[in-house]
Amino acid sequence: MIFEKYLQPFSQNWILLALLVMLPLASSLRAENCDSEAFNPCCGIPHNVTVACADLPYNFNPYNIPQLRQLFGTAMSNPWCPGYYYTELTPVVNLNTCEIGTITRRFEAYNPGAGWGETSTYLCEQVVTIAAHHNYEIRFPEDEIAYCSEPEPEDILLNEIGCDLLAVSVSDVNFAISGTACYKIFRTYRVLNWCEYDGFSQPIVVGRDEDCDGAPGDEAVWVLRRPTNVAYIDRTNSHTDNNPAAGQLQPSCGHSGVPGYWRSILLTTGYPEYTRRGFWQYTQHIKVADDVKPVISFQPPAPFCSLSSNIANGCPGLVEIPFTVTEECSNEVTVKVFYFPFNQPVPLTPANNIAAQVLLGTYPNYILRKSYPLGSHSFEVHVTDGCGNTNSKLIPFTVVDCKAPTPVCINGLSTRLMQMEPNTDADGDGDIDVAALAIWATDFIVSPSGDCTGPVRYSISRVGESANINQTGIVLTCADGDSVAVAIYAWDSANNPYAVQPNGSVGGPNYAHCVTYIRLLDAIAAPCPQPPPPPLTPVDLDGQVLTLNDSTVANVALLLSGGASDTIFTGVDGRYAFSDLPPALDYTLTPEKDGDDLNGLTTFDLVKLNMHLAGTSPFVSPYEYIAADMDASGVVDTADMEALKRLLLMMDTVIANNTSWRFVAANYVFADTANALAANFPESIALDSVIADQHNLDFRAIKIGDLNFTANPNLEGELAVRSALPGIAFLAQDVNLKIGATTKLSLDLPENGDYSSCQFALEMDEDALELLHIEGRDVQVAYHRVKAGLFTVIASGAQLNGLKLVLKAKADGGVSEHLRLVSAGVGAKAFTSTGEEAPLDLVFLPQNIRSGEVLLHANKPNPFRERTVIAFTLPEAMTATLYIQELNGRIVKRIEGAYEKGYHEILLQAEELGVEGVLIYTLQTPGAAKTGKMVVVRE
């Protein structure tokens, strides 16, 4: 044996001493295959060990050999085999993702020879078993209720105390309106412990009412998984804290009666939850509540005017009632509208919902708009929010007759006075009348007037006397002379609250009159004494025509009718005068102007009209309504917007069914802005029995289609094609194209601009390019091919950047060679959201332009007589100086300034240069100078 071989040289005492020394050490080691005959080395290793994963340090690394030695022991040479050494090899680790399994430590013991001339080795192993240790906590959150807001429920909480690997999944099921809830979410949490779950069993479901108080989800629920293979369902994360207390437990619903937790679940073999251990499920309820009804607000409308003569349809008038809806939770509302004719309710069925016919606008601003017959009616508006809350409001309204009957009189009547009895006061003036005659208003009516609110009554008054509805006749006497001018009034039976009565009061019947005369002959038996005729003095009529901006309007035709007929035109000062007219006669002055249909029309007018129709920015001036009524229909609607668009695109060149200018007597006051078109405003001035000069007979001129009143009333010939004022330009990168190739040419405006609409024309060589279409991002674009090679374009949007021309090449070459921006019809302009305008141009950037390069563009026009524009583009904000020089170097003009990044224009007047011929212009910037040539010519 090995011990005998080594111990023979020693005495018995030494052997005993060695045994006593080595016995304590050998008791902690495990010897493997210590065979002295084979000279194999021996080693002593620690015993196999089992340890819970939770007892390992936080930074445990199964490959860290010094840490393994510290935790599980150190191997050394077996004391029974002296002279041997050892080394520890890399361990074999067999742990799963939960750090559970085995670690096999491998040791190599070796004998360096000890005189025999060879080294012997031997491998031995220690097995370290890491056992599972399940200890974790899950807190499932309580239910959440949010009122008119996005819910922010608590999240699930996980606490891994032992050797566990928890994963959570969350799934939502949404439910629409339920009770007072706008919507509900059933949020299901599933928590899975990968270190414990068997991979296929169903989860353990945690109840929503574990405390059995009849209020599911009212508090959070804890699941406490402990190493003792018991899980506790608890109110807190401690099952020993006496919360819940004993008095809060309900044995009838499964509580064990042990205070500190609701119930416990055994997770050992033989219990039903064993196979489902490590898989937990709970459902939280999240509710968004809204029980507040939407609020409907409106101002009771004033009566609406009808100017219709359509008696068969009730003489309808346009009704336009704005209202607002306020909803606390969201702007998702459904609006229904029911019409109660003559305030007679109708069933509130889907068939009677007329919202599609009358409702305009979007949340929160709406307009009810449609024509309805004379009388008192009402709308009932129903609004339902996204949570099913409904409110309604009754909106009464009245349509009244504002159209006066139109009397048609015979043109004069000849008659004789009748002799009176002696001492007769025929007309009641206290004087004795020799002869007299009673004349009735109906004697002068050619045919009775039809009216929406009949019957029509007639009265008569001498011209110059106040009208009296009850004066159906007058008595003529010798005092009336041989000719009497009379006014015949027709009165309807309406109660128009806007009608101004003869006595100055407001409200009453509508009325109108015609003027005629009575020729009186002598009485049969007793002729009237003839007083000497009064002297006749000619009269003058004069006035002025102005725009709403007080600009004078020239070339307005003033038509004079009545006692005399004539036509004259206003001068450059807008004034007119009729002189030496016969006195004591009626006259009517009517202004007319037509022909400059495109004057003042811009895309900004189109934007204003669109905003009015959408209800986002209604008109505030009665003159805006007149200017917007393109087709003279008496109603501003989408047909007017289409007519304006066609004019801007030059699809039409004249305004259909209307003159280009309309006029209103300057002293006329509109009673109601919104009903300006229904007010029968005076477009002429009628004068009765003029016996003295009449001055200041002024008119206001309104250009049709010009909603911001910018028209130039005194343009001569065609509109200006190009404004020479400094403006802005689309910047486009020039592109070389081959036949058949297509490209999208981007048109970019300055970054610091606030331009929301524009209008221009494109002149194109259609032998070289084909315009496929124009597109824009968040921009409304329309274009029209006016003629070969000329396209008109209008565009509007929050920002105009993003316009792209889609072009196809018909010939090789650069796009800039065959395309340019020009003015046509209404001019090339861009407009800000406040209506400020800037002339518009198109500048092509060279293809080989370097980043940060200053660009000097060719002046336009060139050559020039009166003015030219020099443009340049800066890569960043900087100072720049423009020099204008003769060929001999003499500087004739110097312009210096600080400019922002982007495109700029400088206007040069020929007269300020004071020279003619070829000039050189140079743009000097820090670090660069650019030069061009221009030619000034004289006539």
Disulfide bonds with the S-S distance in Angstrom:
Cys34-Cys42 2.25
Cys34-Cys81 1.98
Cys43-Cys124 2.14
Cys53-Cys163 1.75
Cys98-Cys195 1.66
Cys148-Cys329 1.89
Cys182-Cys387 1.86
Cys212-Cys253 1.76
Cys305-Cys402 1.95
Cys315-Cys452 1.67
Cys409-Cys514 1.49
Cys478-Cys528 1.76
